[in-house]
Amino acid sequence: MGFRTALATLLLTAATLIGQPAAATTPATIAYAQRTQTWQLVLTNGDVVEVPEALAKAPDDAVNAGERAPFLVSGDGRHFFYFRKSDRLFVERTLNGKERVVSRNLTAFAIYEEWPSVSDDGSYVITETSAPGVGIFADLRKGKVLPPPGRTDSWGFVGFSPDGKRLLLAGDGPTVFDRGLHARMRPKTRLLPTALANDYVTAAMPVGTWRKFRKLRLLNLRTGRASGTVTVRLPRGQYIDDLDFDQAGRVIVRSKTKTGVAIYRVSKATGKATLLRTIARPDAEVWVLPGDSTYEVWTERKTKAPQE
């Protein structure tokens, strides 16, 4: 489960999909990706863009042959990522741009042995591996693949701050790094938050039974102190499937519904959940929202346990 929420993109997406025309001066971004016979991008203006270059499934000689090939969209809806058919490398593109290889070490052979995650601005890619540990740190803005902090791959990736300027990794405890992988904060806590705000100090984590989270806690990374548990007042049968902060530092929750996904702003004090938007699932085998990780509970028609 990923913990990044592309709120601005989703708001625009929902408004466009229910028939409200986008402003003429607003450039179209990616509302979501879907896979039928091939991968397609559905834009916020309603256009559909085919991506025939993208692998749909892991090739026969891959470790996990036949598994769904990851296709990711950055949280801002401007970048998309896929394993291309021609050489099976993982690449990045914008709607009007050319393909850019993320790393030649990230190939379709390792699908579901490595899981890529993308910052909301599409400029940073991190992979986790089945080792476990972290594989690749790719800063696309600088065109560099960086070695892991401390030259060890034992880190676990937790998430990006919404502005993409900080990374939250887990080792002996959570550590906040900048994009150059310099440690900026090492709080003394045994808690492991799953989302980091843009102040780089406030973090959040869901509390409860896995797959049925309905509570959260906030953590001050500077002091290591945690808030009391807050019950998120979601509708019956809905859970915290994705927890994040928006650019203003407000808690945002995405929750699977019977028809798609609901997005809520949650009060840090009371747990009151204010519905911001609902997004209906398209009639496609697989769909991917901006900000999704490799697997989300709403990705498949039928929910399945994520790959370990």
N, C-alpha and C positions, 0 to 999 in steps of 0.2 A: 504494500500500500504506500502510495506516495502522499506527501503532505504539502502540496503546493496548490494554490487556488488562483486561477487567472480571472479575477473578479471583473475587471474592466472589460475584458474580451467577452466574458460570458453575458454580461449585461447587454452589450451591443448585439451579441448573437441572438439572445432570446427576443429582443425587440424586433430584430429583422425577421426571425423565423415566424413570428405571429402576424406578420403582414404589415408592420409599420415600416415605411420606406426610410432607408438610411439617408442622412443628409448628403447632398451632392458633393460637399467638400470633404466628406469623410472617406478615406481610402478603405477599400474592402480588405478585411483580414480573414483569417481562417476561423470559421465557426466550429467546425469539427472535421475529423477525417473518418471515412468509412470504407469498409472493404466489402465489395460484392465479388465480382470476378477478379478485380484488381483494386488497388488502393485509389481512393478519390478524395479530393479536398472539397468540402462544401463551404463556400465563402459567405460572409455576412451580407452580401448583396444578392445571395441566392444562386450565384454561378457555381458550377461544378467543374473542377479541374482534375483531369485524369493524371495519375502518376504511374504509368506503365513500367517505369524504370525500377520501381520498388519491388523487392521480393515480398511475396505474400506468405511463404512458408520457408522454413529452414530446408536447405538442399539435402539431397540423399546422403551426401558424405559428411554432413554435420553431426556433431555429437548427439543432438536431439532432432534427428531428421523428421520433417513433417510438422514440427511445432510452428505456431504462428510467429512470423518474423515481426519484431518490434517496429512500430511506426509511431513517432512522437511529434507533438506540436508544442512549441514553446508557449509559455503562459501569455505572452503578448499577442499570440496569434499570427506572428509574422515569419516564423521559421519552422521548418519541418525537417525531420530526420528519418532516415531509412537505410536499410542495407540494399545496395543497388545490384541488379542482376548481372551486370557486365563483369564485375570483378569481385563482388560480394563484400565490398568495403562499406563501412558505415559513413554516410555523408550527410551534410547539412545543405539546405537550400532556402531561399526566400522565393516568393511567388514570381518575381521577375529576375531572379538571380541564377547564377550557375552553381553546380554542385561543388562542394568543398569537402574534401576528405577530413574526417575528424582525427583519425589515427590509423595508420596502416596495420597496427596491431589489433584493431578491433574488426573482426571479420565474421561473416555469417556462420563459419564453422563453430563458433562459440555461442550461438544463440541459446539462451537459457542456461549458459554457464557464466555469462556476463550480462548484467542488467544496466543499461545506460539510463542516466537521469540528466535532465536539461534545466538550466536556470531559466527564469521567466523571460529574460531578454534574449535567450537563445545563444548566448556567447560563451557558455561554459558547459562542458560535458564531463560527468563523472561516471565511472562504471564500478559496480560492485561485482564480486565474483563468488563462485560457489566454493572457493578455497577454505574458509571465507576470507574476506578482506576487500580492499579497494584495488582496482586494476589501473584505470587510466584517469588522469587529471588533465583535461585538454582545455586550455584557454584559447578559444577561437579568435578572440579579439586581438591577441598578440601572436596567434599562429604557433603556439608552443604547447608541447606535451610535457608536463612537469613531473619530476620524480615525487613519490609520496613523502610526506613529512617524516623526518627522521630516517629516511631511506628504508622504511618498513611498510609492508602492505597490510599490516594487521589492523588498520583503521576500518571502521564501519561508517558508511555515509548516512547521515541523518537528513540533511536538507540544506537548501539555500535560503538566505534572507530574501524577501520579495524584490529588493533592488539588485540582487545578484552580486553584491560586494563582499558578502561574508558566506562562509561555509561552516556548517555544524557537523563535526565528525565525532565519532565515539571511539575511545580507546579504553584506558582505565576509567575514564569518565568523559563527559562531554567537553569538547574543546572548540572554540570559535577561531577560525582561520580567515585571513584575507585571501584574495584571489591568487596571491603569490605563494600561498601555503605557509605564511608566517603566523605563528600562534599569537592571537590577540587576547585571549581570555581562557583560563583553565579553572572553572569554578570547582570548589570542593563540595561535591554532592554525589550521592549514589543514584539520584534520579536521572533518567535519560529522557530529556524532552524530545519532541518530534517536529517542532516548528520554531522558527527564530524570527523575531520582529526586526524591523529596520533600525531600531535603536541598538541592536546587537546585544542587548542586555535581557530583554524580556523573551521568555520562551514558554512553550505550552506543551502539554502532553495529555493524551486521553487516559482515562482511568476506568478500569472494569475488566470484564471478560472480553478476550479478543474476538473480534467480529460483532460484538454487541456492546460497544462503548457508548455510554450515555452520560459520562461525567468527564470533567477535565480539571487540571491544576495548572496554575501559572508558576513560573520559576524565575527568580531574579538571579541571573548568572553572575552578577557582581558580588552578591552576598551569599549565594547558594541557598537562599531561603525560598521555600515554596508556600504558596497560598493554601487555604483550605480547599477541599474538594467542592466543585461547583457542578450541580446537576443541570445538564442542558435540556431544556424543556422542548424536546422534539415530539412530533406526533407519534402516536402509538405505532409500533412496528418499525420505526426508523431509528437509525443509529448514526454515530459519528464515523463516517467512512473515510473522511479526509479532513484534516484540521490544519489551519494555517492562519497567518495574519495578512491583512491587506496593507496597502502602502501607508495608510494612516495609523497602523498599529491595532486595528480592531480585529477581534477574533472572527474567523470565517469558517463555517462548517459546510461540507458537502455531504449529502446523504442520499443513498439510493432509494428510489420510490418504485412503485409498481409500473410506472410509465417512463421512468428516466432518472433524473437527478434533481434534487432540490438544494438550493443554496441559501444559507442563513447567516445573518450577522448575530453574534451571540454576546450578551452582556457578560462581562468578566465578573461582575458582582453578583448578579441574580440568576444567570443562566437563561434568561429570557431569549428565545430564538425568534428573530424577526425574519420572515421569509422575504428574500430579495428577488429570486427568480426560480422558476421550474423550467427544465429543459427536457423535452420529450425525446425519447429514444427513436432514432430513425429506423426505417425498415431495411436494416442491413445486417449481415452476419456479425460484423464487428464494428464498433465505433470508438473513437478516441477524441476526448475533449482537450483543448489547450490546457497545459499544466498537468495532464495525467502522467503517471509513471507507467512502467512497462505493463503492469497489471493493476486494474481497478475493479471493484466488485460489480460495477455497472458495464464493464467492457463487453462481456459475452452475453448472449441471449440467456444462457443458463449459467448461474454462478458456479464457479469451481474453485477449489482450493488453489492458491497461487503456488507456483513452482518454488521449491526450496533450493 
